[in-house]
Amino acid sequence: MNIGMILNGAYPPDIRVEKECNALLKGGFNIYILSGIKGLRPDIKKERIYNNTTVCYTAFNYYDRTRKNLNQMKNFCGMQTLVQKKILQFIADYNIDIIHAHDLPMANVAMKIARIKKIPFVSDLHENYPYYQLIGRKKSMLKFKKWFKIEKRVVRVSNFVIATCDEMKNRIIQQHKVNSSKIRVVSNVYADEFKNLRVDDFIITKYEKRKMFLYSGVINAQKGCKTLIEAISYLKQYPEILLCLVGVSKEDKKIKKFRDMVSDRKIGNQVEFIQWQPIEQIYSYIMASYACIVPFERNIQNNCSSPHKLFQYMACGKPVVVSDCPSIANIVNKNKCGLVFKGGSSRDLAEKILTLSKNNQMCSAMGKNGMDIVKNRYNFDIEGKNLICLYKEISI
């Protein structure tokens, strides 16, 4: 069976897509990916083989303004757009049997193509996309309403819907009144992404005399980074505590406000900003840490999420401090692998950091609990079977 994945973005890297591809390849399926990237002329197509997966690179939109606007007008009028033409050609070129669309915008397009070609369609919802429109500086109720309607239509039409956690599954069932049997959970659990990696001794040595608390990933307020920096300001009398934020983008001008926060609170000796790092280096930062933090702010997007970093931290035997977003707090509380603080409360977060920093024995026990549950439950050897079962049901 040939599975055609549609992805609006470059592949690699996309850790979730790669985990799913590896699982499906083990299940005996053939995987083809249509990867929409910027910078290619619309008439150009490139192809490569990556980890036994055929990846086809193309443009989903025009780069000149006139044709881009015309393409948008076609979409508004219900006419065939460039991305629809690309998907139809992709299906024909690789004899695709099932469409697997990654995230809601691509699912919305692929849904129409699946109807035309009369082939099964799986929507893989990486995020609670409508609720993304309600966070950050560009929040918009109009965009939320638009994407909420699209999500309802997509989940009802899809043969199967993939959610990243039980909380997302329950939200979709309750809000869109769909049968629970068509929604399957495939979480962003550990998939041996650190296997065979070597620790960078320089990084280990750099932090060996400090109790380094690590946050890795996108640095913004919605991820809880403001709360995290404020928490450190309550711990000035504990100079051994160091917060390391790994994930600074050179192009992100908004990072200045976080640097200014550190400067204004005079905690420069306790907060370190590190540029974005490849996964090989992330592994070393995790292993050098005393504990790791997932400080997400509470909102529907974060409350129903499955961050890769949580399971990576646990797999490395590190205790975690997480906010009370249900999808992550439930895992930590149930498995006693860390502490939970009240989301948005920098004082409560500071207390949890201090509690761990004063109790090495507690940290060791929680770290071991996390490592054990990843080995026995939260890993893609187990999670991937859910994906394989889904496709076997379609092929029956």
URQUI-V19170 format. One line per field, one symbol per residue. ss: DSSP state (A for helix, B for strand, O for the rest). phi: phi as a letter, one per 30 degrees, with the letter a starting at -180 (. if undefined). psi: psi as a letter, one per 40 degrees, with the letter a starting at -180 (. if undefined). Layout:
# URQUI-V19170
ss->???
phi->???
psi->???
This chain:
# URQUI-V19170
ss->OBBBBBBOOOOOOOAAAAAAAAAAAAOOOBBBBBBBOOOOOOOOOBBBBBOOBBBBBBOOOOOOAAAAAAAAAAAAOOOOOAAAAAAAAAAAAAOOOBBBBBOAAAAAAAAAAAAAAOOBBBBBOOOOAAAAOOOOOOOOAAAAAAAAAAAAAAAAAOOBBBBOOAAAAAAAAAAAOOOAAABBBOOOOBOOOOOOOOOOAAAAAAAOOOBBBBBBOOOOOOOOAAAAAAAAAOOOOOOOBBBBBBBBOOOOOOAAAAAAAAAAOOOOOOBBBBBOOOAAAAAAAAAAOOBBBBOOOOOAAAAOOOOAAAAAAAAOOOOBBBBOOAAAAAAAAAAOOBBBBOOOOAAAAAAAAAAAAOOAAAAAAAAAAAAAAAAAOOBAAAAAAAAAAAAAAAAO
phi->.cccccbdldbdcadddddddddddddjcccbbccdbdjcdeccbcbbcbhicdcccaccbdccdddddddddddddiddcddddddddddddchdcbcbccidedddddeddddddhbdbccccdbdeedddcbidcdbdddedddddddedddddedbcccdadddeddddddchcdddccccbddddbhdcdidcdddddddecdcbcdccbbkdcadddjddddddddddcddbdddbcccckdcddddddeddddeddddhbddbbbcbeebddddeedddddddabbbceddadeddbbbdededdddddicdbcbdddedcddddddchclcccdeicddddeddddeddcbdddedddddeddddddcbdbddddddddddedddddd
psi->hhhhhhhgiihihhddddddddddddeeihhhhhhhiieiidehhiiihhfehhhhhiheiieiddddddddddddeeihiddddddddddddefhdhhhhhidddddddddddddefiihhhhgdigddedeeiadfihdddddddddddddddddidihhieiddddddddddefihddehihgifihffeeheiihhddddddeeeighhhhiahhiddeedddddddddefdegeehhhhhhehhdeheeddddddddddeffdeehhhhihiidddddddddeidiihgfiihiddddfighddddddddefhiihiifhdddddddddefeaihihhehddddddddddddegddddddddddddddddedgiedddddddddddddde.
